[in-house]
Amino acid sequence: MKDQIDADCIVLGSSRALNHIVPAILDSALSVRSYNLGMAGAHIDDVWARYQLYRLRNKAPSGARM
């Protein structure tokens, strides 16, 4: 909540997203700025709430349709 992230690609999901998606690999392979917002043990409501918090201080990721 302290800084702006303004990523091109946001990873959302449960612990699988958190533990298996490495933003540095996405960044180098796709030439984007990515950020992982995955949460261990998360339910869809938790993930949505985290994304809404992200959106309070950051622009929507490129191509976002929400």
Summary of the structure (lengths in Angstrom):
residues: 66
radius of gyration: 11.5
end to end distance: 20.8
largest distance: 30.7
contacts: 156
relative contact order: 0.27
helix: 42%
strand: 9%
